[in-house]
Amino acid sequence: MPDTSPILTIHEGPPIELQELGDPYHLTSPETGEAPIVFASPHSGSLYPETMVSALCVPLMDVRRTEDAFVDELFANAPRHGASLLTARYGRSVVDLNRDPHELDPTMFHDGPPRACALPTPRVEAGLGCLPKVGARGEPIYGRLLSKAEGEQRLAGVHDVYHGCLSGLLEAQRARHGRALLIDCHSMPSVQPGRRNLTDIVLGDRFGSSSNPRLVNCLERVFRNHGLTVARNAPYAGGYTTRRYGRPKRGIHAIQIEINRGLYMDEQAITRAGGFARLRPVMDAAIIEMIDAIGQLSER
């Protein structure tokens, strides 16, 4: 059987920079009041630097299908109700903001990794580290090896900046209100190998370690009251972001939400489906309920 794997070449020339980088995120402040809560969407970005696109050996659409498309829009009313909304601008495959910046595959680079690599994890071994190397179908996406400089530009210019903003927001809220809540918003494929009857919503709190259980109970109740099925911590217990920021004893709580994409979008075409309009009010209800829940937490 012939070898159909892509031929990797080494990039020659000066370091490649992200084109028109600017801020790698968009932060919308509350329009009314200022509740100690941040809704974040780290995987809904859809911008790709030209230097990355030119290195792909697969259609861009294959890379785009890894995005949590439209999740930022589902939570777009958060500022109207008094919460902060932080959304990523760059695609998940540029750099995965829900990964530790040391979750790197050293074989992706012709001159060594940009930072010290942590011990290999199943995610890295599957090609899904902080700098992903596979697309939605699990196939390699690059036709050449990256340089250390390229990798560091993505880590420093996107990952570090995004988490610097998020960390600052949560710490400022905790200092001002005595507590803060992060709702990390994601979506999940409606069909996954080896998994049947995937629920509508998965809530992750690192098995009770990243949030006060009253907050998770409240969020689950909202979704169930709107007729959605809900699971906890399976198959998603919360990733790097939930683990990094969820410190209930310090007054910072973190919950990850995974929304079944089949509820609101055409996953192949990456377009909104009819369910999108029906799901928006459900997310509005969740926003309002969680703003109230974190506001009342210290009084219970």
C-alpha positions as semicolon CSV with decimal commas, in nm:
position;residue;x (nm);y (nm);z (nm)
1;M;0,000;0,000;0,000
2;P;0,154;0,335;-0,100
3;D;0,248;0,587;0,169
4;T;-0,005;0,873;0,148
5;S;0,132;1,076;0,440
6;P;0,226;1,436;0,355
7;I;0,585;1,516;0,268
8;L;0,732;1,748;0,531
9;T;0,971;2,022;0,426
10;I;1,167;2,274;0,630
11;H;1,071;2,641;0,607
12;E;1,358;2,861;0,497
13;G;1,383;3,235;0,551
14;P;1,308;3,486;0,829
15;P;1,073;3,406;1,118
16;I;0,710;3,395;1,017
17;E;0,482;3,637;1,198
18;L;0,106;3,626;1,252
19;Q;-0,046;3,863;1,003
20;E;-0,226;4,165;1,149
21;L;-0,226;4,004;1,491
22;G;-0,376;4,277;1,704
23;D;-0,549;4,151;2,017
24;P;-0,610;3,775;1,989
25;Y;-0,936;3,818;2,178
26;H;-1,240;4,041;2,196
27;L;-1,353;4,154;2,541
28;T;-1,700;4,297;2,589
29;S;-1,759;4,464;2,925
30;P;-2,094;4,454;3,107
31;E;-2,351;4,705;2,983
32;T;-2,524;4,724;3,319
33;G;-2,383;4,658;3,663
34;E;-2,075;4,440;3,692
35;A;-2,136;4,088;3,814
36;P;-1,830;3,882;3,919
37;I;-1,864;3,645;3,626
38;V;-1,687;3,590;3,293
39;F;-1,828;3,391;3,004
40;A;-1,536;3,283;2,784
41;S;-1,537;3,120;2,441
42;P;-1,178;3,015;2,362
43;H;-1,252;2,801;2,055
44;S;-1,502;3,008;1,854
45;G;-1,242;3,213;1,666
46;S;-1,219;3,175;1,289
47;L;-0,914;3,379;1,185
48;Y;-0,609;3,203;1,039
49;P;-0,281;3,376;0,957
50;E;-0,179;3,343;0,595
51;T;0,151;3,187;0,693
52;M;-0,040;2,901;0,855
53;V;-0,284;2,859;0,566
54;S;0,004;2,837;0,318
55;A;0,156;2,553;0,523
56;L;-0,160;2,339;0,524
57;C;-0,181;2,017;0,326
58;V;-0,557;1,983;0,383
59;P;-0,846;2,212;0,289
60;L;-0,899;2,494;0,537
61;M;-1,252;2,364;0,594
62;D;-1,106;2,050;0,755
63;V;-0,925;2,271;1,003
64;R;-1,227;2,494;1,059
65;R;-1,442;2,198;1,162
66;T;-1,243;2,184;1,485
67;E;-1,382;2,525;1,586
68;D;-1,660;2,575;1,838
69;A;-1,839;2,777;1,574
70;F;-2,109;3,024;1,689
71;V;-2,063;2,950;2,061
72;D;-1,964;3,314;2,110
73;E;-2,295;3,415;1,951
74;L;-2,494;3,185;2,177
75;F;-2,360;3,379;2,477
76;A;-2,351;3,720;2,309
77;N;-2,611;3,867;2,546
78;A;-2,396;3,813;2,856
79;P;-2,281;4,178;2,871
80;R;-2,639;4,300;2,841
81;H;-2,720;4,119;3,164
82;G;-2,410;4,237;3,352
83;A;-2,140;3,978;3,275
84;S;-1,809;4,006;3,090
85;L;-1,769;3,817;2,762
86;L;-1,426;3,709;2,639
87;T;-1,403;3,551;2,294
88;A;-1,105;3,429;2,095
89;R;-1,040;3,563;1,745
90;Y;-0,805;3,296;1,612
91;G;-0,904;2,943;1,520
92;R;-0,841;2,661;1,762
93;S;-0,585;2,506;1,529
94;V;-0,368;2,818;1,536
95;V;-0,316;2,761;1,908
96;D;-0,545;2,578;2,149
97;L;-0,627;2,811;2,437
98;N;-0,762;2,523;2,645
99;R;-0,424;2,348;2,658
100;D;-0,121;2,399;2,876
101;P;0,139;2,592;2,672
102;H;0,389;2,314;2,748
103;E;0,166;2,044;2,593
104;L;0,378;2,040;2,279
105;D;0,490;1,778;2,030
106;P;0,863;1,834;1,966
107;T;0,846;1,643;1,635
108;M;0,646;1,930;1,481
109;F;0,951;2,158;1,467
110;H;1,263;2,138;1,256
111;D;1,477;2,334;1,503
112;G;1,331;2,222;1,836
113;P;1,016;2,312;2,029
114;P;0,955;2,675;2,130
115;R;0,921;2,589;2,499
116;A;1,004;2,306;2,734
117;C;0,771;2,015;2,663
118;A;0,575;1,849;2,940
119;L;0,558;1,472;2,955
120;P;0,355;1,343;2,657
121;T;-0,018;1,328;2,726
122;P;-0,280;1,131;2,530
123;R;-0,388;1,461;2,374
124;V;-0,039;1,540;2,247
125;E;0,006;1,184;2,121
126;A;-0,323;1,221;1,931
127;G;-0,198;1,540;1,767
128;L;-0,411;1,768;1,983
129;G;-0,158;1,957;2,190
130;C;-0,143;2,331;2,241
131;L;-0,029;2,360;1,879
132;P;-0,255;2,102;1,711
133;K;-0,117;1,909;1,416
134;V;-0,430;1,719;1,306
135;G;-0,766;1,837;1,176
136;A;-1,127;1,733;1,227
137;R;-1,074;1,394;1,058
138;G;-0,759;1,318;1,255
139;E;-0,532;1,370;0,954
140;P;-0,207;1,572;0,963
141;I;-0,273;1,931;0,858
142;Y;0,077;2,058;0,781
143;G;0,284;1,993;0,473
144;R;0,605;2,108;0,639
145;L;0,769;2,126;0,980
146;L;0,720;2,444;1,178
147;S;1,000;2,655;1,318
148;K;1,062;2,729;1,683
149;A;0,997;3,097;1,607
150;E;0,656;3,025;1,453
151;G;0,553;2,824;1,755
152;E;0,669;3,085;2,004
153;Q;0,491;3,363;1,816
154;R;0,163;3,178;1,850
155;L;0,220;3,090;2,214
156;A;0,336;3,437;2,316
157;G;0,113;3,639;2,085
158;V;-0,211;3,447;2,134
159;H;-0,207;3,199;2,424
160;D;-0,015;3,412;2,674
161;V;-0,207;3,729;2,589
162;Y;-0,549;3,563;2,612
163;H;-0,478;3,404;2,948
164;G;-0,318;3,722;3,076
165;C;-0,648;3,899;3,008
166;L;-0,862;3,621;3,158
167;S;-0,646;3,590;3,468
168;G;-0,655;3,966;3,523
169;L;-1,033;3,977;3,489
170;L;-1,094;3,702;3,741
171;E;-0,845;3,837;3,992
172;A;-0,994;4,186;3,967
173;Q;-1,344;4,051;4,023
174;R;-1,234;3,842;4,317
175;A;-1,061;4,142;4,473
176;R;-1,368;4,361;4,422
177;H;-1,645;4,116;4,510
178;G;-1,471;3,849;4,714
179;R;-1,553;3,585;4,453
180;A;-1,557;3,528;4,077
181;L;-1,704;3,271;3,840
182;L;-1,571;3,158;3,503
183;I;-1,806;2,981;3,263
184;D;-1,583;2,832;2,990
185;C;-1,808;2,777;2,687
186;H;-1,745;2,503;2,430
187;S;-1,923;2,279;2,183
188;M;-1,882;1,910;2,105
189;P;-1,938;1,703;1,789
190;S;-2,281;1,539;1,785
191;V;-2,133;1,209;1,667
192;Q;-1,824;1,066;1,834
193;P;-1,661;0,726;1,778
194;G;-1,749;0,474;2,047
195;R;-2,005;0,700;2,214
196;R;-2,379;0,658;2,174
197;N;-2,657;0,889;2,281
198;L;-2,436;1,187;2,358
199;T;-2,623;1,428;2,585
200;D;-2,721;1,784;2,489
201;I;-2,503;1,946;2,754
202;V;-2,197;1,831;2,949
203;L;-2,095;2,030;3,257
204;G;-1,738;1,992;3,379
205;D;-1,620;2,091;3,725
206;R;-1,319;1,860;3,754
207;F;-1,530;1,616;3,955
208;G;-1,626;1,879;4,210
209;S;-1,286;2,042;4,255
210;S;-1,318;2,358;4,042
211;S;-1,648;2,504;4,166
212;N;-1,889;2,522;4,454
213;P;-2,143;2,245;4,380
214;R;-2,434;2,484;4,430
215;L;-2,329;2,674;4,119
216;V;-2,309;2,358;3,909
217;N;-2,645;2,237;4,043
218;C;-2,800;2,568;3,949
219;L;-2,664;2,558;3,596
220;E;-2,776;2,199;3,545
221;R;-3,126;2,285;3,667
222;V;-3,159;2,566;3,412
223;F;-3,080;2,336;3,122
224;R;-3,300;2,054;3,246
225;N;-3,590;2,294;3,296
226;H;-3,561;2,379;2,927
227;G;-3,585;2,014;2,825
228;L;-3,216;1,947;2,760
229;T;-3,032;1,636;2,874
230;V;-2,731;1,702;3,095
231;A;-2,429;1,498;3,203
232;R;-2,149;1,588;3,441
233;N;-1,778;1,535;3,380
234;A;-1,830;1,266;3,117
235;P;-1,687;1,270;2,863
236;Y;-1,556;1,620;2,945
237;A;-1,455;1,708;3,301
238;G;-1,301;2,044;3,217
239;G;-0,969;2,119;3,051
240;Y;-0,666;2,334;3,118
241;T;-0,870;2,651;3,172
242;T;-1,106;2,497;3,428
243;R;-0,814;2,334;3,608
244;R;-0,600;2,648;3,608
245;Y;-0,860;2,894;3,735
246;G;-1,102;2,687;3,941
247;R;-0,992;2,753;4,299
248;P;-1,311;2,762;4,511
249;K;-1,116;2,799;4,837
250;R;-0,965;3,118;4,694
251;G;-1,304;3,243;4,580
252;I;-1,266;3,167;4,207
253;H;-1,501;2,907;4,060
254;A;-1,481;2,758;3,710
255;I;-1,730;2,546;3,516
256;Q;-1,694;2,417;3,161
257;I;-1,998;2,388;2,936
258;E;-2,000;2,161;2,629
259;I;-2,296;2,206;2,393
260;N;-2,393;1,937;2,143
261;R;-2,341;2,095;1,799
262;G;-2,632;1,899;1,657
263;L;-2,863;2,127;1,855
264;Y;-2,782;2,440;1,661
265;M;-2,560;2,397;1,354
266;D;-2,477;2,206;1,038
267;E;-2,143;2,061;1,140
268;Q;-2,018;1,990;0,789
269;A;-2,110;2,323;0,630
270;I;-2,037;2,523;0,949
271;T;-2,364;2,713;0,927
272;R;-2,632;2,790;1,182
273;A;-2,930;2,554;1,178
274;G;-3,288;2,614;1,284
275;G;-3,212;2,515;1,640
276;F;-2,980;2,812;1,685
277;A;-3,265;3,059;1,736
278;R;-3,432;2,823;1,984
279;L;-3,112;2,774;2,183
280;R;-3,027;3,142;2,229
281;P;-3,303;3,204;2,490
282;V;-3,187;2,897;2,683
283;M;-2,837;3,038;2,708
284;D;-2,982;3,376;2,809
285;A;-3,167;3,202;3,091
286;A;-2,843;3,033;3,199
287;I;-2,658;3,366;3,194
288;I;-2,919;3,536;3,411
289;E;-2,940;3,246;3,654
290;M;-2,563;3,222;3,701
291;I;-2,526;3,596;3,754
292;D;-2,780;3,567;4,034
293;A;-2,620;3,248;4,172
294;I;-2,269;3,391;4,205
295;G;-2,411;3,711;4,351
296;Q;-2,594;3,517;4,623
297;L;-2,327;3,256;4,689
298;S;-2,163;3,419;4,990
299;E;-2,502;3,488;5,150
300;R;-2,614;3,121;5,159
